[in-house]
Amino acid sequence: MFAAATAMFATSCSTDSLEALIPDSEKTAIEFGGSSAQVTRAGLSKTNETKVVMQIKSQKKGSTGDNNVRVTRTMATASADNTYDDTSLSTLSFDDAYQRYWDDAYGRDAELSVYAIAVPGKTTNSMAAEKKLTASENSTWSSEELSHNVDWTVSTAQTNTTLADEDLIFSNNISGDNKMKFTLKDSNDEDGAGTFDSGNLNFTHALSRITINLKRGAGFSGENTFQFATGTNVSLNAMPVEGTLDLASGEWTTASTATVSSMYEASAITGSAANEYTDYKLMAQVLPGKVYTDGDVDKELSFTIDGNLYTISSDMMFDALNVADVKDKVTKLTDTNITLEKGLNYTFNITVNKTGVNVTASIQDWTPITAENLDLTNDNIKVSVYDTENSHISDFELYRSVVDNEGNSGTYAPRGNATWYYQDNQTYYNFRSTSNVTSLNSDSTSFAMTAGSTDYQWGAPLKADAITAGKTPKYDTANGYNDLIFGQIGATSSTINMTQFHMMSKVTVKLTSEPKDDKDDNQKVDLTGSKVYITRINKDGEVLMATGKITSSNLQKDLEMTPESNTTSYIYNMSVVPQTLVRNDGASDADYIGIRIETASGKSIYYYEKLSDVKASKATTSQNNTKGESISYWYPGHHYTYVFNILKTGVNGVTASLVDWTTVTGATQNISLQD
């Protein structure tokens, strides 16, 4: 009876009149963030509230086109996030007049799309004002279709104020296949208990940002030099400054271009450019769509310093961006041009000389502004470690060091079992990894190694061109792997890929006793039980965490090598600290590393006094040891194999090879027998 009466009532009244009879206090509010206190991710503003302006479109389930559509415009205020870290959140609050309800938008049959804009930290004076998303006047909900277009203009004379006032962000992730809906608790039921979705607004920067770091080069000296002409700094030619953003697609239509006559001049250099670019840092933001073209000599950037006019062409800008570090982060790049994209900060590092300019470039993502739940973890530090053959390593310890304002790293702290997060987007780190290293030295900047069998490993993030296929990365005895390292990493959601190196040198000695003529069998030596020693060798070493540079120490008279269990092969192994085989330019015999071989009786002793005399007969993958040249240094990640053919008249010949890690083979040598 109750059900029938309800049905009759429903058919006798319009939907609008029914909704008008239900007080707002009994309706279900449309919420964002998954809790009664609507939330959005930290980052809209650290110090000020932010007005968020929204369009909500409700399409009745099962309908298409413009039929059964309701639209509304509303506003919310995001609170300031005073802590401004990845675990804190800003609450979204609605004034009563701007709270919207599922009941007014087809209730359980509603499928909601949401489009939103804001300017971080702006409220009543925000350019993202109500007029930007206009709906029907004097109506909470309307049946007419809304325009999703937003007209936007940036200033041509840019300051810190204009950067803040014009920093448009937008959200369109709640649309298409990701609409907010009502979900039944039991999907097999046609009706019953269930829940309304709570939306998460993901905000994206709508503009492109350009950062210029100027460094004085040759020809500028003394006080009051390297100064911009009065009232000027850097100008950017033909930049998109006015256009229309389609919130539904996220794409821009440019209406006009103009010269950005001046950029915002930052008071100090911060972050990864602090050490290298110390004179000027300038910033501007423009609409996306600016194109730099290979071979185009048109002027794109200009400035006057100390009375000299400097210009940079489109071709130079393209060349600066057409590098591996940038290619990995952009989508609009061809062999001939690159188009600036929204949400990216393009950094150009320019060295100014009296005779011209040199330009390099890098690119940094703006920190995403995302409305997400409290379990947000997308900014935790993610690391993958590989060896030089690109094989994944799972057992490693991760370390990080904070980079100071001079670009220098200090002590390294281990991660252990903790989960690391980036503190903010102004702190930069150097990351390193180790395997088979118990702990760092007391200075927390290095670790110790000692000769034996341990495979000590050290790793760092490398530049894109650091590794040549089929070649072992080159080790510099003065600077370690410093020239290959990609340093100073700031907040990023990307995985940091570390390449880990074997830091010891493997040395293998193989003993044989094979006369050239079968008639000389009486010259064979019984090698059973023989011992092999490396003489005059540094036993210990220290590895700098920052560069991977190795320093050897603790000179020993000799170190006994370990024989393999197969007694018929007479093979002896030792992992040694990388070091030179000739110390002090060979001032005395004591400055040379050698080999001593003792037979089981101990009566026959064979010496090879100077291993540095042995030449490499094979070195296919090494970039340090070269075929035909003497092996005068044992390098990390190299496996050196020496073959001694011992006869009763002496050691007939020596060959040396480098295998497994990097292959190096040494030519035959003769040594003498001492009784």
Secondary structure, DSSP 4 states (H G I P E B T S, - for coil): -HHHHHHHHHHHS-HHHHHHHS-GGGSPBP-BSSSSS-EEETTS-SSS-EEEEEEEEEEETT--TTTTEEEEEEEEEEPP-SS-STT-EEEEE--GGG--BGGGTTGGGEEEEEEEEE-TT-STT-SS-GGGG---TT-SSBSSPPP-EEEEE--SB--HHHHHHT--EEEEEESGGG-B-EEESSTT-SSS-EEE--B--EEEE-SEEEEEEEEE-TT--STT-S-BPTT---EEEEEEEEEEEETTTTEEEEEEEEEE-B-EE-SS--GGGTTT--SEEEEEEE-S--EEETT---EEEEEEETTEEEEEEHHHHHHHH-SHHHHTT-SSB-SSEEE--TTEEEEEEEEEETTEEEEEEEEEEPPPEE---TT--TTB--EEEEETT--EE-S-EEEEEEB-TTS-B---EE-TTPPPB---TT--EEEEEEES-----TTSSEEEEESBS---EEEEEB-TTS--TTSPPPPBTTTBTGGGB---B-S-SSPEEEEEEE-SEEEEEEEE---SSGGGGGGB---TT-EEEEEEEEEEEEEETTT--EEEEEEEEEEEPEEPS-TTT-EEEEEE--EESB-GGG-SGGGB-EEEEE-TTS--EEEE--GGGPBEEE-SS-SSS-TTSB--EEPTT-EEEEEEEEETTEEEEEEEEE-TTS--EEPP--B-EE-
